[in-house]
Amino acid sequence: MKTKTIPRQSRRRFLQVAGVATAALVLEGLSLTARAASTGKFKIGIVGSGRVGSALGGVWVKAGHEVMLSSRHIEHDKALAARLGANASAGTPREAAAFGEVLMISVPYGSLPAVGKDLAALIKGKVVIDTCNPFVWRDGDIATWAQTKGAGLASAELLPGARIVRAFNAIGAARMGSAHEEPGRIGMPIAGDDAQAIEIASRLILDIGYEPVLVGGLDMGKYLMPGTPLSGENTPQEIRKIIATLN
Ligand SMILES: NC(=O)c1ccc[n+]([C@@H]2O[C@H](COP(=O)([O-])OP(=O)(O)OC[C@H]3O[C@@H](n4cnc5c(N)ncnc54)[C@H](OP(=O)(O)O)[C@@H]3O)[C@@H](O)[C@H]2O)c1
């Protein structure tokens, strides 16, 4: 991937909105190595290596991060990792959760309770990017519950102790690998309650060409879904205008 510089103004604007420090990452309480904090290159564990997991895994590898992909089918993940290159590897979901300084969980919502239980001890205190959307047609009753509660708060209940940032929820997976071609043109609405987690997720989002735009806390995660005003590709300015109309 050709790395282009993300406009400084965009980054500054985001950080002002997020209200988080621009200084070096605070390590205390975060499962980050000093290497990650100083180089900006993370070990990313991905649980769910389907359309979203493989697309984002691919661009993060190109951006220089180390990625471990996982699902319930290790052979699929090994083949995928081999295609993505030397910085990609495959493991079980537990191995990926242990490997990642940052995790991305990208499974159908119906699988989230099982993932949360299985990885409970490994996700506590970790930054977890949550791309998962609840759809009744696919996920059944859990989706009705999650839609009523709001997807952000529902994910927090299913992944206790994780420092969740909802992101990548309402952009098609097929487009996720191309934002870096025009860095900063497309905004990425995100929601979370943890300022450090938001900053780390934002770095990873900026790295692959999107400008993160904080919508609010996890309670606003209900707007990070297909079919809401924030869905689809919008510029950062458009996203800010839409946010002003919410609630
Ligand atoms: N597709 C999109 O454009 C898009 C965009 C934004 C957000 N999303 C949301 O992001 C999530 C992932 O979407 P996707 O399109 O990537 O789905 P997908 O192509 O169906 O991939 C889902 C992945 O999750 C894995 N998985 C399922 N259950 C699992 C479990 N219990 N433990 C570990 N891995 C498990 C699947 O592999 P195995 O079945 O082999 O385990 C597969 O690798 C969904 O919630 C979706 O609504 C999708």
The ligand as an SDF file (V2000), in Angstrom:
LIG
                    3D

 48 52  0  0  0  0  0  0  0  0999 V2000
  -20.1440   -7.6020    5.3020 N   0  0  0  0  0  0  0  0  0  0  0  0
  -20.2080   -6.2930    5.5180 C   0  0  0  0  0  0  0  0  0  0  0  0
  -20.2000   -5.4820    4.5640 O   0  0  0  0  0  0  0  0  0  0  0  0
  -20.2490   -5.7690    6.9340 C   0  0  0  0  0  0  0  0  0  0  0  0
  -19.9710   -4.4010    7.1200 C   0  0  0  0  0  0  0  0  0  0  0  0
  -19.9560   -3.9070    8.4130 C   0  0  0  0  0  0  0  0  0  0  0  0
  -20.2190   -4.7150    9.5000 C   0  0  0  0  0  0  0  0  0  0  0  0
  -20.5260   -6.0400    9.2820 N   0  0  0  0  0  0  0  0  0  0  0  0
  -20.7930   -6.8610   10.4770 C   0  0  0  0  0  0  0  0  0  0  0  0
  -19.5390   -7.4220   10.8850 O   0  0  0  0  0  0  0  0  0  0  0  0
  -19.7140   -8.7850   11.3000 C   0  0  0  0  0  0  0  0  0  0  0  0
  -18.9440   -9.7070   10.3680 C   0  0  0  0  0  0  0  0  0  0  0  0
  -19.4750   -9.5650    9.0670 O   0  0  0  0  0  0  0  0  0  0  0  0
  -18.8910  -10.3710    7.8110 P   0  0  0  0  0  0  0  0  0  0  0  0
  -19.6290   -9.8660    6.6450 O   0  0  0  0  0  0  0  0  0  0  0  0
  -17.4110  -10.3320    7.8410 O   0  0  0  0  0  0  0  0  0  0  0  0
  -19.4080  -11.8360    8.1590 O   0  0  0  0  0  0  0  0  0  0  0  0
  -18.9050  -13.1930    7.5050 P   0  0  0  0  0  0  0  0  0  0  0  0
  -18.2990  -12.9350    6.1780 O   0  0  0  0  0  0  0  0  0  0  0  0
  -20.0530  -14.1170    7.6210 O   0  0  0  0  0  0  0  0  0  0  0  0
  -17.7430  -13.6630    8.4910 O   0  0  0  0  0  0  0  0  0  0  0  0
  -18.0020  -13.9940    9.8250 C   0  0  0  0  0  0  0  0  0  0  0  0
  -16.7640  -14.6050   10.4110 C   0  0  0  0  0  0  0  0  0  0  0  0
  -17.0230  -14.9390   11.7710 O   0  0  0  0  0  0  0  0  0  0  0  0
  -16.5590  -16.2880   12.0120 C   0  0  0  0  0  0  0  0  0  0  0  0
  -17.3140  -16.8210   13.1340 N   0  0  0  0  0  0  0  0  0  0  0  0
  -18.6330  -17.0570   13.2360 C   0  0  0  0  0  0  0  0  0  0  0  0
  -18.9340  -17.5470   14.4490 N   0  0  0  0  0  0  0  0  0  0  0  0
  -17.7690  -17.6070   15.1390 C   0  0  0  0  0  0  0  0  0  0  0  0
  -17.4220  -18.0220   16.4500 C   0  0  0  0  0  0  0  0  0  0  0  0
  -18.3410  -18.4700   17.3150 N   0  0  0  0  0  0  0  0  0  0  0  0
  -16.1260  -17.9590   16.8220 N   0  0  0  0  0  0  0  0  0  0  0  0
  -15.1830  -17.5060   15.9630 C   0  0  0  0  0  0  0  0  0  0  0  0
  -15.4540  -17.1000   14.7000 N   0  0  0  0  0  0  0  0  0  0  0  0
  -16.7310  -17.1500   14.3030 C   0  0  0  0  0  0  0  0  0  0  0  0
  -16.8190  -16.9860   10.6830 C   0  0  0  0  0  0  0  0  0  0  0  0
  -16.0340  -18.1250   10.4880 O   0  0  0  0  0  0  0  0  0  0  0  0
  -16.4850  -19.5990   10.8940 P   0  0  0  0  0  0  0  0  0  0  0  0
  -17.9550  -19.7030   10.6120 O   0  0  0  0  0  0  0  0  0  0  0  0
  -15.6120  -20.4320   10.0170 O   0  0  0  0  0  0  0  0  0  0  0  0
  -16.1460  -19.7140   12.3420 O   0  0  0  0  0  0  0  0  0  0  0  0
  -16.3450  -15.8960    9.7140 C   0  0  0  0  0  0  0  0  0  0  0  0
  -14.9310  -15.9240    9.6250 O   0  0  0  0  0  0  0  0  0  0  0  0
  -21.2130   -9.0400   11.2810 C   0  0  0  0  0  0  0  0  0  0  0  0
  -21.7560   -8.8220   12.5500 O   0  0  0  0  0  0  0  0  0  0  0  0
  -21.7190   -8.0250   10.2670 C   0  0  0  0  0  0  0  0  0  0  0  0
  -23.0730   -7.6990   10.4710 O   0  0  0  0  0  0  0  0  0  0  0  0
  -20.5210   -6.5820    8.0340 C   0  0  0  0  0  0  0  0  0  0  0  0
  1  2  1  0
  2  3  2  0
  2  4  1  0
  4  5  1  0
  4 48  2  0
  5  6  2  0
  6  7  1  0
  7  8  2  0
  8  9  1  0
  8 48  1  0
  9 10  1  0
  9 46  1  0
 10 11  1  0
 11 12  1  0
 11 44  1  0
 12 13  1  0
 13 14  1  0
 14 15  2  0
 14 16  1  0
 14 17  1  0
 17 18  1  0
 18 19  2  0
 18 20  1  0
 18 21  1  0
 21 22  1  0
 22 23  1  0
 23 24  1  0
 23 42  1  0
 24 25  1  0
 25 26  1  0
 25 36  1  0
 26 27  1  0
 26 35  1  0
 27 28  2  0
 28 29  1  0
 29 30  1  0
 29 35  2  0
 30 31  1  0
 30 32  2  0
 32 33  1  0
 33 34  2  0
 34 35  1  0
 36 37  1  0
 36 42  1  0
 37 38  1  0
 38 39  2  0
 38 40  1  0
 38 41  1  0
 42 43  1  0
 44 45  1  0
 44 46  1  0
 46 47  1  0
M  CHG  2   8   1  16  -1
M  END
$$$$
